[in-house]
Amino acid sequence: MGKTMKVKKTKAAAGTSNTQALPFNTDKGQHILKNPNIVNSIILKSAIKSTDTVLEVGPGTGNLTVKLLEQAKKVIACEIDPRMVAELNKRVMGTHLHNKLEIRPGDVMKAEEWPYFDVSVANLPYQISSPFVFRLLLQRPLPRYAVLMFQKEFADRLTAKPGDKEYSRLSVNVQLLAKVEHLMKVKRTEFRPPPQVDSAVVRIEPKNPPPNICYPEWEGMLRLAFLRKNKTLSSIFHQKQIIELLRQNYEAIAKVQKKKVPEDLDMKTHIESTLVESGLGEKRARHMTIEDFLKLLLAFNKNGIHFHV
Ligand SMILES: C[S@@+](CC[C@H](N)C(=O)[O-])C[C@H]1O[C@@H](n2cnc3c(N)ncnc32)[C@H](O)[C@@H]1O
């Protein structure tokens, strides 16, 4: 995020935006919400308090921003395109909203630090969906929640439940850290220019406090479990390369802990018996709940089987 830009006062009024002449750059995800009813619905569902500081990413010409400014104590708007920064500036300058707005020009993902915010509301550029969500969940202090527009397919993966076709590593990783709720579908025709796909608005409420687990271990185990999400864990963990990987990890950790690796260690049998112990060997990742995955990791780690060295 670049340096904060102070909004200067002039005569232009909020609520109007002369965007007709502004060519939109779809490489930067510039699809502007043109239906005010959708903007109003997002605002309603965002339930912003008058004491809230809101982080908006990609304000564009400010359709959502001016409505957020009416609700919030402060809006911090991060925008990569200097033309949009100028447009937003022009739209809000000279209005009663201007002193609540802080524009941060630049790429939000390249900012070393994000400012403090209570809530994030954004019609996100789709190319940063995944890194944005994970960075949001790593932000401290944790925001109360975020209301974000995503490409519909991404939103479906975020909200998918065990057994759904879209249930994936993304679903599990995000739902480990947050309560995720689908709010509304938005057709591609509601944007100018229209994107290739429909969108959906999702509410993400971080679990606070977050679960107390070792994330690299969790992530390493999930990668293996989801290699083939329709296969049973037993058959995945039967694969030679995986047994070899886990044997190497076992030895590396034993070395660090100055423990002796049993001479008769048969890693294949050790993994098999751990799966039997956990009662999850015949489960498939696509049907497993977060609690199942947590139970599995606990069982592996208890028996010295690790996914991260
Ligand atoms: C989908 S448009 C949303 C525009 C406006 N908020 C609306 O709803 O009509 C996405 C906006 O994000 C901006 N943008 C794209 N990548 C960005 C990034 N990495 N950091 C900050 N802004 C970005 C684009 O320039 C564009 O203004």
Ligand as a Chemical Component Dictionary entry (heavy atoms), coordinates in Angstrom:
data_LIG
# 
_chem_comp.id                   LIG 
_chem_comp.type                 NON-POLYMER 
_chem_comp.pdbx_formal_charge   0 
_chem_comp.three_letter_code    LIG 
# 
loop_
_chem_comp_atom.comp_id 
_chem_comp_atom.atom_id 
_chem_comp_atom.alt_atom_id 
_chem_comp_atom.type_symbol 
_chem_comp_atom.charge 
_chem_comp_atom.model_Cartn_x 
_chem_comp_atom.model_Cartn_y 
_chem_comp_atom.model_Cartn_z 
_chem_comp_atom.pdbx_ordinal 
LIG C1  C1  C 0  -14.179 -5.383 -9.196  1  
LIG S1  S1  S 1  -13.536 -3.730 -9.185  2  
LIG C2  C2  C 0  -14.534 -3.034 -7.920  3  
LIG C3  C3  C 0  -14.860 -1.581 -8.133  4  
LIG C4  C4  C 0  -15.874 -0.971 -7.184  5  
LIG N1  N1  N 0  -15.547 -1.255 -5.804  6  
LIG C5  C5  C 0  -17.270 -1.461 -7.490  7  
LIG O1  O1  O 0  -17.754 -2.304 -6.730  8  
LIG O2  O2  O -1 -17.874 -1.007 -8.442  9  
LIG C6  C6  C 0  -11.945 -4.018 -8.465  10 
LIG C7  C7  C 0  -11.098 -2.780 -8.164  11 
LIG O3  O3  O 0  -9.893  -3.224 -7.539  12 
LIG C8  C8  C 0  -8.768  -2.514 -8.047  13 
LIG N2  N2  N 0  -7.599  -3.400 -7.849  14 
LIG C9  C9  C 0  -7.194  -4.427 -8.629  15 
LIG N3  N3  N 0  -6.141  -5.063 -8.090  16 
LIG C10 C10 C 0  -5.862  -4.408 -6.911  17 
LIG C11 C11 C 0  -4.869  -4.592 -5.894  18 
LIG N4  N4  N 0  -3.974  -5.576 -5.969  19 
LIG N5  N5  N 0  -4.857  -3.729 -4.839  20 
LIG C12 C12 C 0  -5.771  -2.721 -4.753  21 
LIG N6  N6  N 0  -6.732  -2.516 -5.690  22 
LIG C13 C13 C 0  -6.792  -3.345 -6.753  23 
LIG C14 C14 C 0  -9.139  -2.253 -9.485  24 
LIG O4  O4  O 0  -8.417  -1.180 -10.024 25 
LIG C15 C15 C 0  -10.649 -1.975 -9.357  26 
LIG O5  O5  O 0  -10.861 -0.617 -9.094  27 
# 
loop_
_chem_comp_bond.comp_id 
_chem_comp_bond.atom_id_1 
_chem_comp_bond.atom_id_2 
_chem_comp_bond.value_order 
_chem_comp_bond.pdbx_ordinal 
LIG C1  S1  SING 1  
LIG S1  C2  SING 2  
LIG S1  C6  SING 3  
LIG C2  C3  SING 4  
LIG C3  C4  SING 5  
LIG C4  N1  SING 6  
LIG C4  C5  SING 7  
LIG C5  O1  DOUB 8  
LIG C5  O2  SING 9  
LIG C6  C7  SING 10 
LIG C7  O3  SING 11 
LIG C7  C15 SING 12 
LIG O3  C8  SING 13 
LIG C8  N2  SING 14 
LIG C8  C14 SING 15 
LIG N2  C9  SING 16 
LIG N2  C13 SING 17 
LIG C9  N3  DOUB 18 
LIG N3  C10 SING 19 
LIG C10 C11 SING 20 
LIG C10 C13 DOUB 21 
LIG C11 N4  SING 22 
LIG C11 N5  DOUB 23 
LIG N5  C12 SING 24 
LIG C12 N6  DOUB 25 
LIG N6  C13 SING 26 
LIG C14 O4  SING 27 
LIG C14 C15 SING 28 
LIG C15 O5  SING 29 
# 
